[in-house]
Amino acid sequence: MPSSDLTARMYFDQGQTAFTRGDFAGAEEYLKKAVEKDPQYHEAHRFLAESYEKQGFAHRAKRAWERLHRITRDTSEQAEIKKRIDAL
């Protein structure tokens, strides 16, 4: 679900654009700002975890997936996230 915080959404959009371009370090910076502005911003947490993985930062990725797991309410999605955590 998108954030109601406009600044968080702006950072997320910039992070998603950087991620799509393959600029995972740039994506990380914007996505960290997005989750700082809105700690419940589900998609920003997901893209941040993916960005860490793409950069080879397994420990950071694991922590990001764990944060996402804590804020996710959907049990099937929690199971998918748990698999990602266990794979790291």
Biopython code that builds the backbone (N, CA, C, O; Angstrom):
import numpy as np
from Bio.PDB.StructureBuilder import StructureBuilder

atoms = [
    (1, "MET", "N", (0.845, -1.176, 0.000)),
    (1, "MET", "CA", (0.000, 0.000, 0.000)),
    (1, "MET", "C", (0.893, 1.242, 0.000)),
    (1, "MET", "O", (1.849, 1.324, 0.771)),
    (2, "PRO", "N", (0.577, 2.206, -0.866)),
    (2, "PRO", "CA", (1.378, 3.438, -0.893)),
    (2, "PRO", "C", (1.265, 4.204, 0.422)),
    (2, "PRO", "O", (0.282, 4.090, 1.154)),
    (3, "SER", "N", (2.282, 4.969, 0.688)),
    (3, "SER", "CA", (2.310, 5.776, 1.903)),
    (3, "SER", "C", (1.398, 6.988, 1.753)),
    (3, "SER", "O", (1.208, 7.500, 0.650)),
    (4, "SER", "N", (0.841, 7.436, 2.858)),
    (4, "SER", "CA", (0.071, 8.678, 2.846)),
    (4, "SER", "C", (0.992, 9.886, 2.983)),
    (4, "SER", "O", (0.557, 11.024, 2.803)),
    (5, "ASP", "N", (2.260, 9.646, 3.301)),
    (5, "ASP", "CA", (3.250, 10.713, 3.432)),
    (5, "ASP", "C", (3.818, 11.037, 2.047)),
    (5, "ASP", "O", (4.487, 10.205, 1.435)),
    (6, "LEU", "N", (3.549, 12.244, 1.564)),
    (6, "LEU", "CA", (3.973, 12.615, 0.209)),
    (6, "LEU", "C", (5.487, 12.595, 0.040)),
    (6, "LEU", "O", (5.986, 12.215, -1.019)),
    (7, "THR", "N", (6.210, 12.995, 1.058)),
    (7, "THR", "CA", (7.673, 12.977, 0.970)),
    (7, "THR", "C", (8.179, 11.544, 0.883)),
    (7, "THR", "O", (9.089, 11.257, 0.106)),
    (8, "ALA", "N", (7.605, 10.649, 1.663)),
    (8, "ALA", "CA", (7.992, 9.233, 1.601)),
    (8, "ALA", "C", (7.714, 8.674, 0.214)),
    (8, "ALA", "O", (8.528, 7.924, -0.324)),
    (9, "ARG", "N", (6.574, 9.029, -0.370)),
    (9, "ARG", "CA", (6.249, 8.547, -1.719)),
    (9, "ARG", "C", (7.211, 9.101, -2.751)),
    (9, "ARG", "O", (7.589, 8.392, -3.684)),
    (10, "MET", "N", (7.614, 10.356, -2.601)),
    (10, "MET", "CA", (8.579, 10.944, -3.529)),
    (10, "MET", "C", (9.903, 10.183, -3.455)),
    (10, "MET", "O", (10.479, 9.831, -4.484)),
    (11, "TYR", "N", (10.384, 9.931, -2.234)),
    (11, "TYR", "CA", (11.627, 9.170, -2.076)),
    (11, "TYR", "C", (11.479, 7.762, -2.651)),
    (11, "TYR", "O", (12.390, 7.255, -3.306)),
    (12, "PHE", "N", (10.331, 7.135, -2.403)),
    (12, "PHE", "CA", (10.104, 5.796, -2.937)),
    (12, "PHE", "C", (10.153, 5.805, -4.464)),
    (12, "PHE", "O", (10.802, 4.951, -5.069)),
    (13, "ASP", "N", (9.475, 6.758, -5.081)),
    (13, "ASP", "CA", (9.472, 6.838, -6.549)),
    (13, "ASP", "C", (10.884, 6.990, -7.093)),
    (13, "ASP", "O", (11.243, 6.348, -8.080)),
    (14, "GLN", "N", (11.687, 7.837, -6.452)),
    (14, "GLN", "CA", (13.070, 8.017, -6.891)),
    (14, "GLN", "C", (13.879, 6.736, -6.677)),
    (14, "GLN", "O", (14.700, 6.368, -7.518)),
    (15, "GLY", "N", (13.647, 6.066, -5.561)),
    (15, "GLY", "CA", (14.336, 4.809, -5.290)),
    (15, "GLY", "C", (13.951, 3.716, -6.271)),
    (15, "GLY", "O", (14.803, 2.955, -6.728)),
    (16, "GLN", "N", (12.678, 3.639, -6.590)),
    (16, "GLN", "CA", (12.207, 2.633, -7.544)),
    (16, "GLN", "C", (12.789, 2.894, -8.934)),
    (16, "GLN", "O", (13.154, 1.955, -9.642)),
    (17, "THR", "N", (12.875, 4.159, -9.321)),
    (17, "THR", "CA", (13.474, 4.512, -10.608)),
    (17, "THR", "C", (14.941, 4.105, -10.638)),
    (17, "THR", "O", (15.404, 3.520, -11.617)),
    (18, "ALA", "N", (15.672, 4.411, -9.577)),
    (18, "ALA", "CA", (17.088, 4.031, -9.506)),
    (18, "ALA", "C", (17.231, 2.511, -9.551)),
    (18, "ALA", "O", (18.115, 1.992, -10.234)),
    (19, "PHE", "N", (16.378, 1.801, -8.839)),
    (19, "PHE", "CA", (16.414, 0.339, -8.818)),
    (19, "PHE", "C", (16.208, -0.209, -10.228)),
    (19, "PHE", "O", (16.934, -1.104, -10.664)),
    (20, "THR", "N", (15.229, 0.323, -10.929)),
    (20, "THR", "CA", (14.924, -0.131, -12.287)),
    (20, "THR", "C", (16.095, 0.106, -13.229)),
    (20, "THR", "O", (16.326, -0.684, -14.145)),
    (21, "ARG", "N", (16.830, 1.183, -13.012)),
    (21, "ARG", "CA", (18.013, 1.489, -13.830)),
    (21, "ARG", "C", (19.211, 0.624, -13.450)),
    (21, "ARG", "O", (20.227, 0.634, -14.144)),
    (22, "GLY", "N", (19.099, -0.119, -12.360)),
    (22, "GLY", "CA", (20.219, -0.935, -11.899)),
    (22, "GLY", "C", (21.153, -0.194, -10.971)),
    (22, "GLY", "O", (22.229, -0.693, -10.643)),
    (23, "ASP", "N", (20.754, 0.999, -10.540)),
    (23, "ASP", "CA", (21.543, 1.796, -9.597)),
    (23, "ASP", "C", (21.084, 1.439, -8.182)),
    (23, "ASP", "O", (20.322, 2.178, -7.558)),
    (24, "PHE", "N", (21.555, 0.307, -7.694)),
    (24, "PHE", "CA", (21.071, -0.208, -6.414)),
    (24, "PHE", "C", (21.563, 0.606, -5.223)),
    (24, "PHE", "O", (20.866, 0.703, -4.213)),
    (25, "ALA", "N", (22.748, 1.187, -5.326)),
    (25, "ALA", "CA", (23.242, 2.056, -4.247)),
    (25, "ALA", "C", (22.395, 3.322, -4.175)),
    (25, "ALA", "O", (22.046, 3.776, -3.085)),
    (26, "GLY", "N", (22.068, 3.888, -5.322)),
    (26, "GLY", "CA", (21.197, 5.062, -5.354)),
    (26, "GLY", "C", (19.813, 4.734, -4.826)),
    (26, "GLY", "O", (19.219, 5.509, -4.078)),
    (27, "ALA", "N", (19.308, 3.577, -5.225)),
    (27, "ALA", "CA", (17.997, 3.134, -4.743)),
    (27, "ALA", "C", (18.006, 3.006, -3.226)),
    (27, "ALA", "O", (17.067, 3.425, -2.550)),
    (28, "GLU", "N", (19.071, 2.428, -2.707)),
    (28, "GLU", "CA", (19.196, 2.257, -1.254)),
    (28, "GLU", "C", (19.056, 3.592, -0.533)),
    (28, "GLU", "O", (18.327, 3.693, 0.454)),
    (29, "GLU", "N", (19.744, 4.606, -1.016)),
    (29, "GLU", "CA", (19.708, 5.912, -0.345)),
    (29, "GLU", "C", (18.294, 6.488, -0.306)),
    (29, "GLU", "O", (17.838, 6.948, 0.741)),
    (30, "TYR", "N", (17.598, 6.462, -1.446)),
    (30, "TYR", "CA", (16.237, 7.002, -1.485)),
    (30, "TYR", "C", (15.269, 6.152, -0.661)),
    (30, "TYR", "O", (14.409, 6.687, 0.038)),
    (31, "LEU", "N", (15.410, 4.850, -0.744)),
    (31, "LEU", "CA", (14.484, 3.967, -0.032)),
    (31, "LEU", "C", (14.677, 4.049, 1.478)),
    (31, "LEU", "O", (13.707, 3.940, 2.228)),
    (32, "LYS", "N", (15.906, 4.236, 1.934)),
    (32, "LYS", "CA", (16.136, 4.436, 3.371)),
    (32, "LYS", "C", (15.419, 5.699, 3.840)),
    (32, "LYS", "O", (14.839, 5.721, 4.926)),
    (33, "LYS", "N", (15.458, 6.744, 3.027)),
    (33, "LYS", "CA", (14.755, 7.977, 3.385)),
    (33, "LYS", "C", (13.247, 7.753, 3.412)),
    (33, "LYS", "O", (12.551, 8.295, 4.270)),
    (34, "ALA", "N", (12.745, 6.954, 2.475)),
    (34, "ALA", "CA", (11.304, 6.674, 2.432)),
    (34, "ALA", "C", (10.847, 5.960, 3.700)),
    (34, "ALA", "O", (9.817, 6.313, 4.272)),
    (35, "VAL", "N", (11.608, 4.954, 4.144)),
    (35, "VAL", "CA", (11.183, 4.228, 5.350)),
    (35, "VAL", "C", (11.444, 5.023, 6.624)),
    (35, "VAL", "O", (10.805, 4.777, 7.646)),
    (36, "GLU", "N", (12.374, 5.970, 6.575)),
    (36, "GLU", "CA", (12.546, 6.872, 7.722)),
    (36, "GLU", "C", (11.323, 7.769, 7.865)),
    (36, "GLU", "O", (10.855, 8.021, 8.976)),
    (37, "LYS", "N", (10.808, 8.249, 6.734)),
    (37, "LYS", "CA", (9.627, 9.119, 6.765)),
    (37, "LYS", "C", (8.363, 8.345, 7.126)),
    (37, "LYS", "O", (7.482, 8.868, 7.809)),
    (38, "ASP", "N", (8.279, 7.104, 6.670)),
    (38, "ASP", "CA", (7.108, 6.271, 6.945)),
    (38, "ASP", "C", (7.571, 4.846, 7.242)),
    (38, "ASP", "O", (7.723, 4.043, 6.322)),
    (39, "PRO", "N", (7.795, 4.526, 8.513)),
    (39, "PRO", "CA", (8.306, 3.205, 8.895)),
    (39, "PRO", "C", (7.383, 2.038, 8.520)),
    (39, "PRO", "O", (7.813, 0.885, 8.545)),
    (40, "GLN", "N", (6.146, 2.316, 8.181)),
    (40, "GLN", "CA", (5.200, 1.267, 7.794)),
    (40, "GLN", "C", (5.069, 1.120, 6.275)),
    (40, "GLN", "O", (4.192, 0.400, 5.796)),
    (41, "TYR", "N", (5.925, 1.791, 5.526)),
    (41, "TYR", "CA", (5.831, 1.805, 4.062)),
    (41, "TYR", "C", (6.317, 0.468, 3.502)),
    (41, "TYR", "O", (7.509, 0.265, 3.272)),
    (42, "HIS", "N", (5.382, -0.411, 3.297)),
    (42, "HIS", "CA", (5.629, -1.797, 2.913)),
    (42, "HIS", "C", (6.506, -1.918, 1.667)),
    (42, "HIS", "O", (7.548, -2.572, 1.716)),
    (43, "GLU", "N", (6.114, -1.310, 0.571)),
    (43, "GLU", "CA", (6.852, -1.458, -0.689)),
    (43, "GLU", "C", (8.257, -0.870, -0.605)),
    (43, "GLU", "O", (9.180, -1.385, -1.235)),
    (44, "ALA", "N", (8.425, 0.190, 0.159)),
    (44, "ALA", "CA", (9.766, 0.764, 0.320)),
    (44, "ALA", "C", (10.678, -0.218, 1.050)),
    (44, "ALA", "O", (11.846, -0.363, 0.692)),
    (45, "HIS", "N", (10.153, -0.886, 2.063)),
    (45, "HIS", "CA", (10.937, -1.906, 2.769)),
    (45, "HIS", "C", (11.317, -3.041, 1.819)),
    (45, "HIS", "O", (12.449, -3.523, 1.846)),
    (46, "ARG", "N", (10.374, -3.466, 0.984)),
    (46, "ARG", "CA", (10.632, -4.565, 0.051)),
    (46, "ARG", "C", (11.739, -4.188, -0.936)),
    (46, "ARG", "O", (12.684, -4.950, -1.137)),
    (47, "PHE", "N", (11.617, -3.018, -1.544)),
    (47, "PHE", "CA", (12.633, -2.596, -2.505)),
    (47, "PHE", "C", (13.983, -2.363, -1.823)),
    (47, "PHE", "O", (15.028, -2.617, -2.421)),
    (48, "LEU", "N", (13.970, -1.883, -0.583)),
    (48, "LEU", "CA", (15.221, -1.690, 0.146)),
    (48, "LEU", "C", (15.908, -3.036, 0.380)),
    (48, "LEU", "O", (17.116, -3.160, 0.179)),
    (49, "ALA", "N", (15.153, -4.028, 0.798)),
    (49, "ALA", "CA", (15.723, -5.367, 0.999)),
    (49, "ALA", "C", (16.292, -5.908, -0.307)),
    (49, "ALA", "O", (17.383, -6.479, -0.327)),
    (50, "GLU", "N", (15.554, -5.727, -1.391)),
    (50, "GLU", "CA", (16.024, -6.183, -2.709)),
    (50, "GLU", "C", (17.299, -5.440, -3.111)),
    (50, "GLU", "O", (18.217, -6.040, -3.670)),
    (51, "SER", "N", (17.358, -4.151, -2.830)),
    (51, "SER", "CA", (18.548, -3.357, -3.170)),
    (51, "SER", "C", (19.773, -3.870, -2.430)),
    (51, "SER", "O", (20.853, -3.992, -3.008)),
    (52, "TYR", "N", (19.598, -4.168, -1.149)),
    (52, "TYR", "CA", (20.707, -4.728, -0.381)),
    (52, "TYR", "C", (21.159, -6.063, -0.978)),
    (52, "TYR", "O", (22.356, -6.313, -1.113)),
    (53, "GLU", "N", (20.207, -6.909, -1.329)),
    (53, "GLU", "CA", (20.564, -8.201, -1.925)),
    (53, "GLU", "C", (21.345, -8.007, -3.219)),
    (53, "GLU", "O", (22.359, -8.668, -3.443)),
    (54, "LYS", "N", (20.875, -7.106, -4.065)),
    (54, "LYS", "CA", (21.529, -6.872, -5.359)),
    (54, "LYS", "C", (22.956, -6.372, -5.178)),
    (54, "LYS", "O", (23.811, -6.597, -6.035)),
    (55, "GLN", "N", (23.214, -5.691, -4.056)),
    (55, "GLN", "CA", (24.561, -5.186, -3.788)),
    (55, "GLN", "C", (25.421, -6.208, -3.044)),
    (55, "GLN", "O", (26.597, -5.955, -2.785)),
    (56, "GLY", "N", (24.847, -7.350, -2.702)),
    (56, "GLY", "CA", (25.597, -8.380, -1.992)),
    (56, "GLY", "C", (25.685, -8.159, -0.492)),
    (56, "GLY", "O", (26.536, -8.754, 0.169)),
    (57, "PHE", "N", (24.824, -7.316, 0.057)),
    (57, "PHE", "CA", (24.818, -7.031, 1.490)),
    (57, "PHE", "C", (23.806, -7.941, 2.194)),
    (57, "PHE", "O", (22.718, -7.502, 2.566)),
    (58, "ALA", "N", (24.174, -9.198, 2.369)),
    (58, "ALA", "CA", (23.244, -10.194, 2.909)),
    (58, "ALA", "C", (22.752, -9.830, 4.309)),
    (58, "ALA", "O", (21.567, -9.985, 4.604)),
    (59, "HIS", "N", (23.647, -9.347, 5.175)),
    (59, "HIS", "CA", (23.248, -9.021, 6.548)),
    (59, "HIS", "C", (22.224, -7.877, 6.558)),
    (59, "HIS", "O", (21.215, -7.943, 7.262)),
    (60, "ARG", "N", (22.495, -6.838, 5.775)),
    (60, "ARG", "CA", (21.546, -5.720, 5.693)),
    (60, "ARG", "C", (20.223, -6.175, 5.088)),
    (60, "ARG", "O", (19.151, -5.783, 5.548)),
    (61, "ALA", "N", (20.312, -7.005, 4.053)),
    (61, "ALA", "CA", (19.098, -7.510, 3.403)),
    (61, "ALA", "C", (18.253, -8.297, 4.400)),
    (61, "ALA", "O", (17.033, -8.143, 4.454)),
    (62, "LYS", "N", (18.911, -9.133, 5.178)),
    (62, "LYS", "CA", (18.184, -9.940, 6.163)),
    (62, "LYS", "C", (17.456, -9.055, 7.162)),
    (62, "LYS", "O", (16.292, -9.300, 7.480)),
    (63, "ARG", "N", (18.132, -8.030, 7.657)),
    (63, "ARG", "CA", (17.481, -7.109, 8.610)),
    (63, "ARG", "C", (16.300, -6.397, 7.960)),
    (63, "ARG", "O", (15.259, -6.210, 8.591)),
    (64, "ALA", "N", (16.460, -5.998, 6.696)),
    (64, "ALA", "CA", (15.371, -5.309, 5.997)),
    (64, "ALA", "C", (14.182, -6.247, 5.781)),
    (64, "ALA", "O", (13.032, -5.843, 5.949)),
    (65, "TRP", "N", (14.459, -7.500, 5.410)),
    (65, "TRP", "CA", (13.372, -8.472, 5.254)),
    (65, "TRP", "C", (12.685, -8.716, 6.595)),
    (65, "TRP", "O", (11.463, -8.852, 6.648)),
    (66, "GLU", "N", (13.459, -8.773, 7.677)),
    (66, "GLU", "CA", (12.870, -8.990, 9.002)),
    (66, "GLU", "C", (11.967, -7.829, 9.400)),
    (66, "GLU", "O", (10.904, -8.045, 9.982)),
    (67, "ARG", "N", (12.376, -6.599, 9.093)),
    (67, "ARG", "CA", (11.516, -5.443, 9.377)),
    (67, "ARG", "C", (10.226, -5.538, 8.571)),
    (67, "ARG", "O", (9.142, -5.272, 9.091)),
    (68, "LEU", "N", (10.342, -5.917, 7.297)),
    (68, "LEU", "CA", (9.152, -6.062, 6.459)),
    (68, "LEU", "C", (8.243, -7.161, 7.010)),
    (68, "LEU", "O", (7.021, -7.007, 7.030)),
    (69, "HIS", "N", (8.828, -8.249, 7.449)),
    (69, "HIS", "CA", (8.048, -9.358, 8.018)),
    (69, "HIS", "C", (7.231, -8.879, 9.220)),
    (69, "HIS", "O", (6.081, -9.281, 9.393)),
    (70, "ARG", "N", (7.827, -8.025, 10.042)),
    (70, "ARG", "CA", (7.131, -7.519, 11.240)),
    (70, "ARG", "C", (5.931, -6.644, 10.897)),
    (70, "ARG", "O", (4.946, -6.643, 11.636)),
    (71, "ILE", "N", (5.990, -5.901, 9.797)),
    (71, "ILE", "CA", (4.886, -4.987, 9.477)),
    (71, "ILE", "C", (3.871, -5.589, 8.512)),
    (71, "ILE", "O", (2.845, -4.971, 8.225)),
    (72, "THR", "N", (4.149, -6.790, 8.010)),
    (72, "THR", "CA", (3.249, -7.439, 7.057)),
    (72, "THR", "C", (2.159, -8.192, 7.804)),
    (72, "THR", "O", (2.438, -8.936, 8.744)),
    (73, "ARG", "N", (0.930, -7.998, 7.384)),
    (73, "ARG", "CA", (-0.212, -8.644, 8.040)),
    (73, "ARG", "C", (-0.681, -9.887, 7.274)),
    (73, "ARG", "O", (-1.278, -10.784, 7.870)),
    (74, "ASP", "N", (-0.425, -9.951, 5.987)),
    (74, "ASP", "CA", (-0.865, -11.063, 5.149)),
    (74, "ASP", "C", (-0.007, -12.303, 5.422)),
    (74, "ASP", "O", (1.209, -12.267, 5.240)),
    (75, "THR", "N", (-0.636, -13.394, 5.857)),
    (75, "THR", "CA", (0.124, -14.581, 6.255)),
    (75, "THR", "C", (0.842, -15.245, 5.089)),
    (75, "THR", "O", (1.940, -15.773, 5.268)),
    (76, "SER", "N", (0.251, -15.232, 3.901)),
    (76, "SER", "CA", (0.944, -15.839, 2.760)),
    (76, "SER", "C", (2.167, -15.017, 2.377)),
    (76, "SER", "O", (3.196, -15.572, 1.992)),
    (77, "GLU", "N", (2.056, -13.707, 2.480)),
    (77, "GLU", "CA", (3.209, -12.859, 2.202)),
    (77, "GLU", "C", (4.277, -13.025, 3.284)),
    (77, "GLU", "O", (5.471, -13.010, 2.988)),
    (78, "GLN", "N", (3.848, -13.182, 4.528)),
    (78, "GLN", "CA", (4.806, -13.435, 5.605)),
    (78, "GLN", "C", (5.601, -14.709, 5.332)),
    (78, "GLN", "O", (6.805, -14.758, 5.585)),
    (79, "ALA", "N", (4.933, -15.733, 4.818)),
    (79, "ALA", "CA", (5.612, -16.994, 4.508)),
    (79, "ALA", "C", (6.648, -16.789, 3.405)),
    (79, "ALA", "O", (7.748, -17.337, 3.473)),
    (80, "GLU", "N", (6.297, -15.999, 2.392)),
    (80, "GLU", "CA", (7.238, -15.715, 1.303)),
    (80, "GLU", "C", (8.443, -14.940, 1.827)),
    (80, "GLU", "O", (9.580, -15.236, 1.460)),
    (81, "ILE", "N", (8.199, -13.958, 2.676)),
    (81, "ILE", "CA", (9.283, -13.160, 3.252)),
    (81, "ILE", "C", (10.174, -14.043, 4.124)),
    (81, "ILE", "O", (11.397, -13.908, 4.095)),
    (82, "LYS", "N", (9.576, -14.935, 4.890)),
    (82, "LYS", "CA", (10.347, -15.856, 5.740)),
    (82, "LYS", "C", (11.288, -16.712, 4.900)),
    (82, "LYS", "O", (12.418, -16.976, 5.310)),
    (83, "LYS", "N", (10.834, -17.145, 3.734)),
    (83, "LYS", "CA", (11.697, -17.918, 2.833)),
    (83, "LYS", "C", (12.887, -17.083, 2.379)),
    (83, "LYS", "O", (14.007, -17.586, 2.282)),
    (84, "ARG", "N", (12.636, -15.799, 2.101)),
    (84, "ARG", "CA", (13.729, -14.912, 1.686)),
    (84, "ARG", "C", (14.740, -14.759, 2.817)),
    (84, "ARG", "O", (15.949, -14.777, 2.584)),
    (85, "ILE", "N", (14.243, -14.610, 4.036)),
    (85, "ILE", "CA", (15.123, -14.472, 5.204)),
    (85, "ILE", "C", (15.961, -15.739, 5.382)),
    (85, "ILE", "O", (17.174, -15.667, 5.578)),
    (86, "ASP", "N", (15.312, -16.882, 5.313)),
    (86, "ASP", "CA", (16.011, -18.155, 5.516)),
    (86, "ASP", "C", (17.052, -18.425, 4.436)),
    (86, "ASP", "O", (18.024, -19.139, 4.681)),
    (87, "ALA", "N", (16.859, -17.865, 3.249)),
    (87, "ALA", "CA", (17.792, -18.087, 2.140)),
    (87, "ALA", "C", (19.072, -17.261, 2.285)),
    (87, "ALA", "O", (20.057, -17.518, 1.594)),
    (88, "LEU", "N", (19.060, -16.280, 3.174)),
    (88, "LEU", "CA", (20.243, -15.416, 3.326)),
    (88, "LEU", "C", (21.240, -15.986, 4.314)),
    (88, "LEU", "O", (22.285, -15.382, 4.554)),
]
sb = StructureBuilder()
sb.init_structure("model")
sb.init_model(0)
sb.init_chain("A")
sb.init_seg("    ")
for serial, (resi, resn, name, xyz) in enumerate(atoms, 1):
    if name == "N":
        sb.init_residue(resn, " ", resi, " ")
    sb.init_atom(name, np.array(xyz, "f"), 0.0, 1.0, " ", f" {name:<3s}", serial, name[0])
structure = sb.get_structure()
